[in-house]
Amino acid sequence: MHLSKLYNKFDSRCRSYSNRKDEIIALRGTINEWKFNHLTEVLISDIWQSWCHFSRELFFNSCRGSTARNGEIIAPLSGDHSWERLAYIGKQASQNRNPTPNGHISFAIRKEPTWGDLDVFTKILSKVKPDNHQTLLTSYGSFSSLKHLQIVRNSCAHKNVETMAVISGLSSSYSFGKLGNSTDIAWKNSLDSGIYALELWLHEMNLIADLATSTR
């Protein structure tokens, strides 16, 4: 897939999520708190899954060979380009293990690495080294707020005092005192930019996607 097509699809998804964000915040005060929190949680989950899917497809296309948005050719890696093989070598790289020739046989999607995790993804890139890995490393390694999205999404999926404690540690980045729910932080302002955390996460992931697909 040409990386311009990949980016355009993701950019469209980001715009739709931004519209949903506006629709949800407009409902505040007119619906029950549980419903507002539920809508926020679903949006956070959708955004995170979309980001993981984009990163997965970006890795696969980079390994298979593609064309950057500026027209530069990204040469393919040698060997098997099946999703099973690429996902397998990505998983092995994330765990500091060497891939074996047949290790990908019967490899299951559930065993894939967390593609949206910035630290995991850059670790994979550093070891697998697709042709455009320097651009990808710079793009993914220059930002950190998406780690906060991952933390919040995890807390939404696993609601307990420990995950809430982790979220509370983000008070140095967002304007809040005590949080009642995991989703509350989505509507807290970033201390650096002054915009909602949810807006910051969307902006940052779109910027990374833009930079990562622009050049070889």
Secondary structure, DSSP 8 states (H G I E B T S, - for coil): --HHHHHHHHHHHHHHHHHHHHHHHHHTTTS-HHHHHHHHHHHHHHHHHHHHHHHHHHHHHHHH-EE-TTS-EE---SS--SHHHHHHHHHHHHTT----TTTTTT--GGGS--TT-HHHHHHHHHHH--TTHHHHHHHHHT--THHHHHHHHHHHHS-SHHHHHHHHGGGGTBS-S--SSGGGGGGSBBTTT-SBHHHHHHHHHHHHHHHHHH--
